[in-house]
Amino acid sequence: MREIEFYAGENIDNSMARLYQMEKKFGETCFGKFNGHELLSTDNIDDAYQKVLGRTKAEFDKELKEEREEYERELAEHKARIPELTEKYRNEARGVILEDEYEYWDKIVPVRLNDLYRGMELENTLELCRIMRKEELPYDDRLRAAYDFFMASGHSGMSASLVASMVSRFCPNGSDLADAVRSFRFEKSQQ
């Protein structure tokens, strides 16, 4: 049996097509490792999907279609709620973000609601502003609590950068928090 190396990012269908092609080319059974599973040129496509995913190709395709339909349904529901959510986030910002930024906040809310994150960054920014406004806590404690909330929010690099920028603009002492997040200052100081 001849081993075939699969390319990074190759899917099951492409991998199996290459195995079938290589078997014809070399006149012998070929195999390759796909995510730790051995696929053979003698496997049919359903065998390969069963080995790797525990279901047939048709079952996998059906799941993908259902997930896509659910995503599209949720997206349509979200888009229908944008006017309501716009009003909600504009109202919630009053007394939370910096007062001289109300006009700009009001302008960006519908934009943020229409983007990839569907307003998650608005919610995060407001919560971080609320934490930074807890004047009953010493400043360092507020900064630490806001930092911890930010780090626990599960941001990707892009969403983290967006929220840090928003916090810097809209939040009391937001530039201090944004700098701490960008530098991972608290994490480094704990080591």
Buried (B, 14 or more C-beta within 10 A) or exposed (E): EBEBEBEEEBEBEEBBEBBBEBBEEEEEBBBBEBEEEEBBBEBEBBBBBBBBBEBBBEBBEEEEEEEEEEEEEEEEEBEEBBEEBBEBBBEBBEEBBBEEBBEEBEEBBBEBBEEEBBBBBBBBBBBBBBBBBEEEBEEEEBBBBBBEBBBEBEBEEEBBBBBBBBBBBBBBBBEBBBEBBEEEBBEEEEE
